[in-house]
């Protein structure tokens, strides 16, 4: 349970900030709030496609499952394969620009900026990851209120603690409330709980006014390091003793029973490490794992983190009910990429640092390749790759009175860059042509408002990806992937074989050439210099 000491550390500055912002919504017409929904966008970090109960997982996630039971699950929703590119795409409605100028530029607008211009109050809590200095902080890019982590991962119990030397050379993470750095945290602090409490405070306060609000909650869970309270870990002791291959088989069976998979799809097998590709790992057979105690413990802690995340989401949903805002609030839940197999280059340093089993604040461990792969059942690979295991995300939408209850959308192919135009349409706003006197890039995502109302929207004209040499393009039912060997394109039929087990490139060479050319054109656009650098 949350303790009063650190809760007050959050509540007091939040209350002062909210009072400072005032209540501009009081000037709006009384019916405006009812006409436009509040929007709560919740993003998990490194959550695998199959980790939730409603997507076939064994980890108890009853609160998120209840969100799915009251709304719609999407089976073909995509991210950008890693934290920072996904967040950039979600924020801007664009494919990630990885050329000179960075991911967040002055010729881009953010979802917070356009929602604010449309008359919404805007708040964010959690992980930003797009800049820790002005003019790239959340409060510089449209958010009225921000509490959380300005860059990547951090210690869950003490975000002020530096990374260990073996990871990022002992980097200091930046944490802030609006423009004020936070450098100390109470003894009983835990980020997942703190982010949920801050988000709940925003809802309690802002639901009293007439102005609609946009709230983005970006949890760090279950991203490494593996940290969870011991009482949470205890409930999973012994649950993963038979390993990650057995876990994938069980999840695959549950997904079939839930009707999530096409009967034609096969469970993909472990890929071999074929080259020096970044973040490419060998999946060690379970009977060859050297330290079974530590390996089991990794998944036990990870499961505890997911269960704690579920309770945090439940706290936000409960606050919406208690505040009377539930019926007029659209809630979205998704993950920023597939399950994470990342391990540090300095394995010896990691081993020397982690004298205790994973879980406590004095450890810094990773779930590893085997479990990271299993978390994306039934797909191939994991975070950083453009196979489905890296880019497919669980996506749940609940909008009372609009989204069909308990449904599964198998047809709509969505992407995180679609969230900006979707929210903007629901807000009744218009996408701008300039920002602070500078022309902005036109939005590339498409609105999914119709899909959220139960009218599937099918496949967009094309979707493309590139990350660390992994590449992919999807057009219609066809997906072209260059992601493991770096030597040739592979072609898959997403209708008959979304688990990417049968390469059809040799049978369709003309199609391969055509799609490859389209990918090259897309990549040239995204790697081009910024029109104006920040």
N, C-alpha and C positions, 0 to 999 in steps of 0.2 A: 504493500500500500504506500501511497505517497505520504511523505511526512511534512508537517506544517512548516518546518524551517526552510527547506528549499522551495516549497510551494510559494511562500511569501516572497522569496527572492525573485520569483517570476512575476507574481501578481502585482506587486507594488509598482515596479517600473512600467508594466503593461498598462495598469490603470492610469498612471500619469500620462503615458503616451496617448492613450485613447481619449483622455479628457482634453489634451492639448489639440488633438485633431478636431475636436468638436463634433458636431452632428449635422453636417451639411445636408443630410437627407431630410431633415425636418422641413426644409424649404420645398421639398418635392410634393407633388400632388399625392393625396392620400392613397389613391389607387395604383400608384406606380410600382410599389413594392410587390403587389400581387400580380402585376402584369408581367414582370420579369423575374426569373428565378434567381435566388442566391446560388452560387456555384462553389462547391468544395472539391478541389482537385487533390487527391491523395496519391503520392508516389512512394513506393517501396524501393529500396536500394539493393540490387543484386538478388532479388527474389526470383527463384526459378519458375518456369512455366507450370510445373506440377506440384508446387509446394503447398498450395491452398487445398483445403478439403474439397471445395467445389470444383477444383481442377484435377482431382484424383489423388491428392496427397493424404498422408496419414497423420500429419501434424494437426492437432485440434485447432481449427480457426472458425469457431461457430459465429462470431460476430461478422466477419467478412463473408462467410457463407450466407448469413441472413441477408446481407446486402444483395448478394446474387439471387437469393430466393425472392426478393422483392423487386428485382430488376432484370437486367439482361447481361449474360456473359457473352463476350466476343471471342471467337476462336481464331480469327485472322487479323490480329492487331500487332503492329510492329513498332520497334524502337530502333535505336542507332548503335546497338551492340556494346556500348560502354557508357559509363555515367555521364561524362562531361558533354559528349556529342548529343546524347539524348536530351539533356537539359537545355542545351542550346537550341535544338530543334523544337522542343516543346515551347520554349519561351518566345521564339521568333516566328514560328509557322513556316520555317524554311528548312531545306536540307542543310546539314552542318557545313559551314564554310571553313575549310581547313587550310586555305591559302594564307598569304600575308594579310595581317590585320586582325587575325584571331576570330574566335567563334561568336563574340558579341561585339558588334561594331556600331558606329554612329549612324550608318545607313540602314539600320534595322530598327524595328519597333518591337517591344516586348508585349506579351499577353497582358501584363499589368498595366502598361501604358495605354493600350487600346481599351481595356476595360474601364480604366479610370476616366478616359475621355468620353466613354459611353455613359458615365454617371454612376459608376460603381465605386464603393470603398474597396481598397485592395490591401491584403495582408498576406504575409508568408512566414512560415515557421519551418525550420529544419535546414537542409543542405542546399546551398546556392551553387557553389562550384564554378561560378562564371566571372569571378573577380573580387578581390578583397579590398581594393582601393577605389576611391572616386576616380572616374565617373562610372565605375562598373559594379557598384554595390546595388543590392536590391532597392534601397531607398533612392538611388540615383536613376533607377530604371522603372519607376512607376509604382512601387509598393509604398503605401502609406505607413505600414507597420511591418517590422521584420525582427525576428528573434531566431538565432541559430548559428549554424556553421557556414562561414563564407567560402571555405574551400572544401577539400575532399574528406576522407575518413578521419576519425579521431577516436580517442579513448572514450568509451561509453560512460564510465564512472567519473572521469575527470578530463574533460575536453582540453584543459590547459596543459595536460601532460604531453611532452614532446614524443614524437615517434621514436622508437628505438633506433640506434645507429644503423642496424642492418636494413632498415626500410626507409628510404628517402633521406638517409644520412642524418636522422634525428630532427626532422622538420617540425617546426612549431605551427600548429593549426590556428586559424583566426576565427574567433567566436565573438558575436556581437549582438547587442540589442539596438536596433536602428543604427545610429552612427557611433555608439559607445562600445568600445571593446570590453569584453568580459574575460577576465584573467584568473578568476578563482571561483570555485564551485563548492557547495556544501558536501559534507562527507557522504550523505545518502543520495547523491544525485545519480540519475540514469537518463541518458538523452532521450530514449524512446518515450518515457513517461513525461519528461519535461516538455517535449514538443507537443504531445497530446494535450497537456494542461494549458500551454500557451494558446493553442488553437481553440480550445474550449473557452478560454477567457475572451477571445475575440468574438466568438459566436454569442456568448452570453451578453456581451455589451452591444454589439452591432445589430443583433436581432431586435433590439428595442426600438430602433429608428425606422424610418420609412425608406431609406436609401438601400438598395440591394448591395450585397457584398460578394466579392470574389476572394476566396481563401485558398491558398496553395500550401499544402502540408507535405513536406518532402522529408520523410523519415530517412535516417541513415541505416536502419535495420533492414535486412540482416547482413549488410556489408561487413567485411572484416574490419577490425580485429574481433575475434570471437569472444564476446563479453556478455555474460548474463548472470543474474543473481542465482546463487547456488540452489535456492528452493525451487526455482524454475527448471534448472537442469535436472534435478533429482527425478522429476516425473518421466524423464526419458531414458533413465538408466536401463541398459539392456535392450532397448528398442531397436538398435541398429547393429546388433552383434553378428548378423549374417552378411553384412556388407552391402556395397553399393550396387552390385549386379542384381542381387536379390531384391533390393529396394526398387530398382527400375522395373523388374518383372511384376511386382505387386502393384506399383502405380499404373503400369500399362493395363493391367487387368481391371483396375478400378475405373480408369478412363474409358475403357470399352463398356463397362457396366453403366456408366453415367451417360453414355451416348455422345461422348466428346470426339470420338475418332471415327473416321471412315473405315469400314471393315476391310478395305483393301490395303490399308496402311500397315506396314510391318514395323516392329520395334527395331530401331536402328542399333547397330552394334558399335563397339568402341573403335574409334579410328586409331590407326597406328601413327606414331610420330615419324613423319616422313622427311623432315628437313629442319632447318634452323629457324623456322617461323617463330615470331615472338608469341609467347604464351601458348606454345604448342607442347603438350605433355603426353607422356605415356600413361595409360590407365593400367595400373598395376593389378594383376589378378589378386583376388582377395586372399587366397592361400599363400601369396608371396609377400604380403604386407609385413614389414619388419617390426613395427611397433603397433600391435593391434589395440592395445589399451588407449594409446593416444589417438589413433585413427577413429575408433568408435566414439571417443569423447568429443571429437570435433563435430560430428553430426549431432550428438546429443546437445551440445551447446547451441549449435545453429538452430535446431528445432525449438529450443527454449527461447531464442531470440525471435523466431517467427511467432510463437505463441504469445510472447509479450507484445509484439507488434499488433497482433489481433486484438488484444485487450485495449491497446491504445486507440485503435480505430473504433472499437466499441465505445470508448469514452467520448470520442467526438460525436458518434451517432447518438449516444445518450443525451449529450448536451443539445443537439439539434432538436430532439424530442422535448426535452425539458423547457427549452426556450420558446417552443411553439413554432420554430422555423422549419421543421421537417417537411411539411407538406409543400412548401414552396422552395425547396432546395434540391438542386441537382447535385448528386454525389458521384464522382468518378474515382475508381481505384485501379492502379496499374503498377507495373514494375519498370525500372529504367533499362534493364537488359536481362539477359539470361543468367542462370546461376554461375557463380564465379569459381574458376579453377586456378586463379592466380596464386603463384608462390614467388617469394623474393629470390633474386639472383643469389644472395648471400645465405644459402641454406645453413651453413655452419654457424653463422652469426645468429640466425633464428633459433637454432638448437641451443646455443649457449645462453641466449637471453631467456628462453622459456624453460625455466627450471621447474615450474609447476605445470600441471595439466591445464589445458585451455579453459577459460571461463572468467578468471579473476582479473582485476585491474592491473596486476603485475605481470600479465601475459600479453603476448601479441601474436596471435596465430591465425591461420587461414584454413578454410574448410577443405581446400585441396582439389586436385583434378577428378578423383573418383566420385566424390560426393557432388562436386560442382556439375559434373556431367549428369549424374542421376537426377539432380533437381530439375533438369529440363526434359524429362521423359515426355514424349517418346522420341524426341528430336536428337539430331547429331550436334556434337560439340557444346559450346558454352560461351560465356561472355568473351568479347573481342573478336569472335568469328561471325561470318555472315551466313553460315548455315542456320537453319531455323532455331537451333539451340541457343544461338547468340542473340537473335533479333526478335523472336516471338515472345510476346508478353501476355500474361493474363490481364484482361481488361473487363471491369464490371461497371455498369452504369445503372443508377437508380434515380428516377425522377417521378415521384408519385403522381399518378393521374396521366402520365405521358408514356413512360417506358413500360412495355408489357411485363407483367410479373412472371418471374421464374422461367424466362425464355433463354434460348441459346441462339445467337446470330452466327450462322456458319457462312453466310454469303458476303457480308460487308468486309472489305479489306481496308483497314484503317492504319494510320501512322501517327506518331506523336505530333508531327507538324500539323495534323488536322485539328488539334485541340484549340489553337488560337482562332481560326476562322469559325469553328463551331461555337465557341463561347461568345464570339463577337456577334454572330447571327442571333443567338438567344438573347443577347443584351440589347439588340436593336441598334448596334453601332455600325460605323463604317470604317473600313481600313484606310489609313491615311496615305497620302502621296508624298508627304514630307515629314521630317522630324526636326524641330528647331531650325527650320529654314533649309534643311538638306534633304534632297530626294532620297526616298527609301526604296529598298528592293521590294518588288511586288510579292505578296504572299504566295507560297507554293502549295500549302496544304489546301484541303477542301473541307467544307463544312459537312459534318456528320449529323446535323440536327434532325434530318429525316430518319436516319437510322436509329437515333435515340428515341424517336417516336414510334419505332416498330416497323419502319420501312427500309429493309436492307438495301444498301447502295452499291454492292458489287465491288469490282476492282477498278482502281484509278488507272489512268492512261499508262503510267509507269511508276515504279518505285526503285530507287537505286541506293546502294550502300558502298562505302569504302572505309576501311579501318586497318591500319598497320599492315597493309598489303592484301588483306582479305577484301574481296569485291563481290558484288551481286547486283543483279537487276531482275525485277519481276515485271512481266507484261502479260496480262491475262492470266492464264493458267501456267505459263512458262516462267521458270526461274533459272537464270544462268549464274553460276557460282565459280569463283576462283579464290579458294580460301585455304587450302592445305599445302599443296606442293608448290604453288606459285608457278607452275609450268604449263597448265592448260585449263580451259574452261570446261565446266561440267554442266549438264542440262537436266532439269527435273520437271516433271509434270506435277504441279501442286494439287491437282484434283485427285489423281490416282496414287500419288506417292509423295505426300508432303513430308514424310520422314526421310526423304532423300536417300533412298537405298538403291535406286536403279538409274544410273547415268545414261541418258539418251543422246548425248552429244554426237556420237558416231553415226546415229541414225538420222540426224537433222543438221548437217553441217551448214547449210544455207541459213537456217534459223540462228544457229550459234553466231555466225558472222554478223548477221543483222543486229542481234541483241548486243553483241560486243561493241559494235559501232555506236549504238545508242548510249551504252554505258560510258564510252570514251567521251562523247559529247557532254554528257552530264558531269563527268569528273572534271573536264576542262573548265566548265562554268564554276564549279565549287572550289576549285583550286586557284582561280584567278585572283589577282590582287584586289583588295577592297577599293571601292570607288573613292573612299576617303578614310584614312586611318584615325582611330580615336586617339 
